[in-house]
Amino acid sequence: MTSPAAPPRELRLADLLALGVNAVVGSGIFLLPGPLAEKLGPAALVAVVLAGLAALTIALCCAEAASRTSETGGPYLYTTMAFGEGPGLVVGWVSCWTGLVAWAALASAFVTALAPFTPDAEGRLRPWLLAGLIAGLAAVNVLGARAAASLSNLTSILKVGLALAFIALGISAIDPHRFTPFAPYGFDRLGEAVLLMLYAYVGFENLVVPAGEMRDPRRHLPVALGAVLALVAALYLGVQGVTTGTLPSLAGEKNGVARAAEAFLGPAGGRMVAAGVLVSILGVNSASALVAPRKFYALASGGGLPRLLARLEPRWGTPWVAILFTYAVTWALATTGTFRELAAATVVGRLCQYLPTCAAVLALRRQEAQGRPVESARFRLPGGPAIPLLAIALCGVLLLSAKPRELVAAGIALATGLPAAWWALRHRRTTS
C-alpha cells in the first residue's frame, strides 16, 4: 500500500491532538448555538451531548481500524484491507474528492471571515486572497509535516484559547433563570437538532489519514481520537451554555456567540469573536492543507492513481506533486463556488467514508478469527459488534436525512470513481 520511498515519521501525539481539533472545530462553534436554541431552547445542551456520543461511536470504529496499520490512507486503506482493491479504490476516490471540495469550501469561508478586516475581500480581491492563502499553506506543507504541524499547533492553541476565554468571561454573566423552562418546545425536534449538531463534529476522519507520517500511529491514534472528541464536546457545551445563559434572544440568531459576547463584554466582545472565527477557520484550513494531499498520495502509492502523485521531495520527504496538484484544484474550486454550495457537496461524501470504515471493523475481526493474515488490533472496542453496528445504523440514518442535491453530488463522485477504480485494477493486471 505504500511507495518504495516513504515520508519521515515526524508527527507526535501532541501534533495529532492539534490536527484533530483543527479538523473538527471550524465556524460551527460560533454559528450553531442560535439554530439549536430555536429548536430546543436550553435543552439544546442535550443535543450537543447526544451528537458527541454519536460521533464518538463512529470515531471509535476509526480508532480500532487505525490500530491495525501504520500506513497513510485512512478510510481508503481500511476498506481495501477488509473488502479488497475495488471497493477500496472507490472509497479512496470519494475521499480524495470530498477532501478537495471540503477544503475549497473552507478556503472560501476564510475569505468571508476576512471581510470585516479587509475591504473588498468578497469582491475583486477574492481570487488573490484565496491564492495567497493556498500558496502560503503549500509552501509550509512542502517543507514537511513537521512545519505543517507547527502551524496547526499554533492555530489550535489560539482557537481553543479564544473559546475558553469566551466561556470563562461569560460564566459570571450567566443568568440561571434563562435555563427555565429547560425544554420550552418539548423534545419533538431533538432528532433534528442532534443531526444538525452532529455535522459540527465531523472532520475527525482526517486525523487518521497521514498515519504514515506519525510516530507509532497504531498506539497514538485511538488516544488522539478519543481525546479530541472529548475536548471538542466540552468546548461546544461551554459555548452553548454561556450563550444560552447570557443572551435572551439566542433562538434563531445567526451568530449567537458574537451577540452574547457583545452583551457581556461590549464592542470588544464582538471583535474578539470576529478574530476567533478567523483563527478557527484558518486552523481548519491548515488541517485540510495537511490531509488532502496525503489522500492523493495514498491512492497513488497503492496504484489507484498515476504514480507521479506519489513522488516525494528528496530533501523533506513530502509528496510535493500531490501537494501542488491538490492546491491548484482547490484554488479553482474555491474561486468558482460559494461556501454553502461547496459545503453541501461534502456531506454524503463523508458518510461514504464512515460507513465502510465501520463495516471494515467487523470484516477484519472475522478475517482474524478465521486465521487469515491480518494485522492484530492494538485497540479493540468492547461489547463485541454492538458499537460498530450502532455506528453503521447511525450512518444509514444520516444518509436517509441527506438532501437530494447532496445525494446527487455524492452520486457524481461515485460515478467518476468507478471508472478510476476499473482503470487502476486493469492497469495492475496488465503490469502483472
C-alpha positions in Angstrom: 0.0 0.0 0.0 3.0 2.3 0.1 5.5 3.6 -2.4 9.2 2.3 -2.2 10.2 5.6 -0.5 8.1 6.7 2.5 7.9 10.1 4.1 9.6 10.6 7.5 7.5 10.0 10.6 7.6 13.4 12.3 4.1 13.8 13.8 3.9 13.3 17.6 0.9 12.8 19.8 0.6 16.5 20.6 0.6 17.2 16.8 -2.3 14.7 16.4 -4.3 16.4 19.1 -3.9 19.8 17.4 -4.6 18.4 14.0 -7.8 16.8 15.3 -9.0 19.9 17.0 -8.4 21.9 13.8 -10.1 19.3 11.6 -13.3 19.4 13.7 -13.7 22.9 15.1 -14.5 25.4 12.4 -17.2 28.1 12.2 -19.9 25.8 13.6 -18.8 26.5 17.2 -19.8 30.2 16.6 -22.8 29.8 14.3 -24.8 26.8 15.7 -25.9 28.0 19.2 -28.7 30.1 17.7 -30.2 27.5 15.4 -30.0 24.8 18.1 -31.7 27.1 20.7 -34.5 27.8 18.1 -35.3 24.0 18.0 -35.0 23.1 21.7 -34.3 26.2 23.9 -31.9 25.5 26.8 -32.4 21.7 26.1 -30.1 22.2 23.1 -27.4 21.1 25.6 -28.8 17.6 25.4 -28.4 17.7 21.6 -24.8 18.7 22.0 -24.1 15.7 24.3 -26.1 13.2 22.1 -24.4 14.3 18.9 -21.0 14.0 20.6 -21.8 10.4 21.7 -23.0 9.6 18.1 -19.8 11.0 16.6 -17.8 9.0 19.2 -19.3 5.7 18.1 -18.0 6.3 14.5 -14.7 7.7 15.8 -14.2 4.6 17.9 -14.6 2.4 14.8 -12.0 4.5 13.1 -9.7 4.1 16.1 -9.9 0.2 16.0 -9.3 0.2 12.3 -6.4 2.6 12.6 -4.8 0.5 15.3 -4.2 -2.3 12.7 -1.9 -0.3 10.4 0.8 2.3 10.4 0.4 3.5 6.8 -1.1 6.6 5.2 -4.6 6.2 3.7 -7.4 6.3 6.4 -10.8 5.0 5.2 -9.4 4.0 1.8 -6.8 1.8 3.4 -9.2 0.2 5.9 -11.7 -0.6 3.1 -9.0 -2.1 1.0 -7.8 -4.3 3.9 -11.3 -5.5 4.6 -13.0 -5.7 1.3 -10.4 -5.7 -1.4 -8.9 -3.3 -4.0 -12.1 -2.5 -5.9 -14.2 -1.1 -3.0 -11.1 0.5 -1.6 -10.3 2.4 -4.7 -13.9 3.7 -4.9 -13.8 4.9 -1.3 -10.3 6.4 -1.9 -11.6 8.3 -4.8 -14.6 9.7 -2.9 -12.3 10.5 0.0 -10.0 12.5 -2.3 -12.9 14.3 -4.0 -14.5 15.1 -0.6 -11.2 16.4 0.7 -10.8 18.8 -2.3 -14.3 20.2 -2.2 -14.3 20.5 1.6 -11.0 22.4 1.6 -12.3 24.7 -1.2 -15.3 25.4 1.0 -13.1 26.3 4.0 -10.8 28.5 1.9 -13.9 30.4 0.7 -15.1 30.7 4.3 -11.8 32.1 5.3 -12.0 34.9 2.8 -15.6 35.6 4.0 -14.3 35.8 7.6 -11.7 38.3 6.4 -14.3 40.7 5.2 -14.6 42.7 8.5 -10.9 43.3 8.4 -10.2 43.6 4.6 -12.2 45.9 2.4 -13.4 44.3 -0.9 -12.4 40.8 0.4 -15.5 39.4 -1.2 -15.0 41.4 -4.4 -12.1 41.9 -6.7 -9.6 40.8 -4.0 -11.2 37.4 -3.5 -9.2 35.3 -6.0 -6.0 36.9 -4.9 -6.7 36.3 -1.2 -7.5 32.7 -2.0 -4.3 32.3 -4.0 -2.3 33.8 -1.1 -3.9 31.5 1.5 -3.4 28.4 -0.6 0.1 29.3 -1.8 1.2 30.0 1.8 -0.1 26.7 3.1 1.5 24.9 0.1 4.9 26.4 1.0 4.5 25.3 4.6 3.5 21.8 3.6 6.2 21.2 1.1 8.7 21.9 3.9 7.5 18.8 5.7 4.8 17.5 8.0 6.7 19.0 11.0 6.4 22.5 9.6 2.7 22.0 8.7 2.1 20.6 12.2 3.7 23.6 13.8 1.2 25.9 12.1 -1.7 23.6 13.0 -0.5 23.5 16.7 -0.4 27.3 16.8 -3.8 27.9 15.3 -5.2 25.1 17.5 -3.9 26.7 20.7 -5.3 30.1 19.7 -8.6 28.6 18.7 -9.1 26.7 22.0 -7.7 29.7 24.0 -10.3 32.1 22.5 -13.2 29.6 23.1 -12.0 29.1 26.7 -11.7 32.9 27.2 -15.3 33.3 25.9 -16.5 30.6 28.3 -14.5 31.9 31.3 -15.5 35.5 30.9 -19.2 34.6 30.2 -19.8 32.3 33.2 -20.0 35.2 35.6 -22.6 36.9 33.4 -24.9 33.8 33.2 -28.5 34.3 34.4 -29.7 30.9 35.8 -33.3 31.9 35.2 -32.7 31.7 31.4 -32.4 27.9 31.7 -36.0 27.6 32.9 -38.1 26.2 31.5 -35.4 23.8 30.3 -37.4 22.4 27.3 -40.0 25.1 26.4 -40.7 23.5 23.0 -40.5 19.9 24.2 -38.2 17.3 22.6 -40.1 16.7 19.3 -37.2 18.3 17.4 -34.5 16.6 19.3 -33.5 14.2 16.5 -33.4 17.2 14.0 -31.2 19.1 16.5 -28.8 16.1 17.0 -28.4 15.7 13.3 -27.6 19.4 12.9 -25.1 19.3 15.8 -23.5 16.1 14.5 -22.2 18.0 11.4 -20.2 20.2 13.8 -18.3 17.1 15.0 -17.4 15.7 11.5 -13.8 16.0 10.3 -12.2 13.6 12.8 -11.7 11.1 10.0 -9.0 13.4 8.6 -6.9 12.7 11.7 -6.2 9.1 10.6 -5.2 9.8 7.0 -1.5 10.9 7.5 -0.7 7.8 9.6 2.5 7.1 7.6 4.0 10.3 8.9 3.1 9.7 12.5 5.3 8.2 15.3 3.6 5.0 16.5 0.2 5.7 14.9 -1.3 2.4 16.0 -1.0 3.4 19.6 -1.4 7.2 19.4 -4.4 7.4 17.0 -7.0 5.8 19.3 -5.9 8.1 22.1 -6.0 11.2 19.9 -9.4 10.4 18.5 -11.0 10.0 22.0 -9.2 13.0 23.5 -10.1 15.3 20.6 -13.8 14.5 20.7 -13.9 14.8 24.5 -12.3 18.3 24.2 -14.5 19.4 21.4 -17.6 18.3 23.2 -16.6 20.2 26.3 -16.0 23.4 24.2 -19.3 23.0 22.4 -21.1 22.5 25.8 -19.4 25.5 27.3 -20.2 27.8 24.4 -23.8 26.7 24.2 -24.2 27.1 27.9 -22.8 30.6 28.0 -24.8 31.9 25.0 -28.0 30.4 26.5 -27.4 32.0 29.9 -26.3 35.4 28.7 -28.4 36.1 25.5 -32.2 36.2 25.9 -32.7 36.4 22.1 -30.5 33.5 21.3 -33.1 31.4 19.4 -32.6 31.9 15.7 -29.5 34.2 16.0 -27.2 33.6 13.0 -24.1 34.4 15.2 -25.3 34.0 18.7 -21.7 33.9 20.1 -20.9 37.4 18.8 -24.2 38.8 20.1 -23.6 37.2 23.5 -20.0 38.5 23.7 -21.2 42.0 22.9 -23.8 41.6 25.6 -21.4 40.9 28.5 -18.1 42.4 27.0 -19.4 45.3 24.9 -17.9 46.1 21.4 -14.6 44.4 22.3 -16.5 41.1 22.6 -17.7 41.3 19.1 -14.2 42.0 17.8 -12.9 39.1 19.9 -15.4 36.7 18.3 -14.6 38.0 14.8 -11.0 37.3 15.4 -11.9 33.9 16.8 -13.9 33.0 13.7 -10.9 34.0 11.5 -8.4 32.0 13.6 -10.7 29.0 13.8 -11.3 28.8 10.0 -7.5 29.4 9.4 -6.9 26.4 11.7 -9.3 24.1 9.9 -7.7 25.2 6.6 -4.3 24.3 7.9 -5.6 20.8 8.8 -7.1 20.3 5.4 -3.9 21.5 3.7 -2.0 18.8 5.6 -4.5 16.0 5.0 -5.9 16.5 1.5 -2.7 15.9 -0.5 -2.0 12.8 1.6 -5.2 11.2 0.4 -4.0 11.5 -3.2 -0.5 10.3 -2.2 -2.0 7.2 -0.5 -4.2 6.4 -3.5 -1.3 6.9 -5.9 1.0 4.8 -3.7 -1.4 1.9 -3.9 -1.7 2.2 -7.7 -5.1 3.8 -7.8 -3.8 7.0 -9.4 -0.8 7.7 -11.5 2.5 7.1 -9.6 3.6 10.7 -10.3 1.3 11.8 -7.4 3.2 9.6 -5.0 6.6 11.2 -5.8 8.4 12.6 -2.7 10.5 15.7 -2.5 14.1 14.4 -1.9 15.1 16.7 0.9 12.0 16.9 3.0 10.2 13.7 2.1 6.9 15.3 1.3 4.5 14.4 -1.5 5.2 17.6 -3.4 3.4 16.6 -6.6 0.2 15.7 -4.8 0.5 18.9 -2.8 0.8 21.2 -5.9 -1.9 19.3 -7.7 -4.3 19.4 -4.8 -3.7 23.1 -4.1 -4.2 24.1 -7.8 -7.6 22.2 -8.0 -8.7 23.6 -4.6 -8.0 27.2 -5.8 -10.0 26.6 -8.9 -12.9 25.2 -7.0 -12.8 27.9 -4.3 -12.8 30.7 -6.9 -15.8 29.3 -8.8 -18.1 28.2 -5.9 -19.5 29.7 -2.7 -19.0 28.2 0.8 -22.6 27.0 1.0 -22.6 25.3 -2.4 -19.2 23.6 -1.7 -20.0 22.5 1.8 -23.3 20.9 0.8 -21.5 18.7 -1.7 -19.3 17.1 1.0 -21.9 15.8 3.5 -22.7 12.5 1.9 -19.0 12.1 0.8 -18.0 11.9 4.5 -20.7 9.3 5.2 -19.4 7.3 2.3 -16.1 7.1 4.2 -17.6 6.4 7.7 -19.9 3.6 6.6 -17.2 1.3 5.0 -14.8 2.1 7.9 -17.4 0.9 10.5 -18.1 -2.2 8.4 -14.4 -2.9 8.0 -14.1 -3.3 11.8 -16.4 -6.3 11.7 -14.9 -7.7 8.5 -11.4 -7.5 9.8 -12.4 -9.2 13.1 -13.9 -12.0 11.1 -10.9 -12.4 9.0 -8.7 -12.5 12.1 -10.9 -15.2 13.7 -10.7 -17.3 10.5 -6.9 -17.2 10.8 -6.3 -15.1 7.7 -3.2 -12.8 7.6 -4.5 -9.6 9.2 -2.6 -7.3 11.5 -3.9 -7.6 15.0 -5.7 -4.6 16.5 -3.9 -2.8 19.3 -7.2 -1.2 20.3 -10.4 -3.3 20.4 -13.8 -1.9 21.1 -15.7 -3.5 24.0 -19.2 -5.0 23.6 -18.5 -7.2 20.6 -20.2 -6.0 17.4 -22.5 -3.6 19.3 -20.6 -0.3 18.7 -19.8 -1.0 15.0 -23.4 -2.0 14.3 -24.7 1.1 16.1 -22.3 3.3 14.0 -23.4 1.6 10.8 -27.1 2.3 11.7 -26.3 5.9 12.5 -24.6 6.4 9.1 -27.7 4.9 7.5 -30.0 7.4 9.3 -27.7 10.3 8.2 -27.8 9.1 4.6 -31.6 8.9 4.7 -31.7 12.5 6.0 -29.5 13.9 3.3 -30.9 16.4 0.8 -31.4 15.5 -2.8 -28.7 17.8 -4.0 -26.2 16.2 -1.6 -27.1 12.8 -2.8 -26.7 13.9 -6.4 -23.2 15.4 -5.7 -22.1 12.1 -4.0 -23.6 10.1 -6.9 -21.4 12.1 -9.3 -18.4 11.4 -7.2 -19.1 7.7 -7.1 -19.8 7.6 -10.9 -16.4 9.2 -11.6 -14.7 6.9 -9.1 -15.9 3.7 -10.6 -14.0 4.3 -13.9 -10.9 5.3 -11.9 -11.2 2.0 -9.9 -11.6 0.0 -13.1 -8.6 1.7 -14.7 -6.4 1.0 -11.7 -7.4 -2.6 -11.5 -6.9 -3.1 -15.2 -3.5 -1.3 -15.0 -2.4 -3.6 -12.2 -3.4 -6.8 -14.1 -1.6 -5.5 -17.2 1.5 -4.7 -15.2 1.4 -8.2 -13.5 
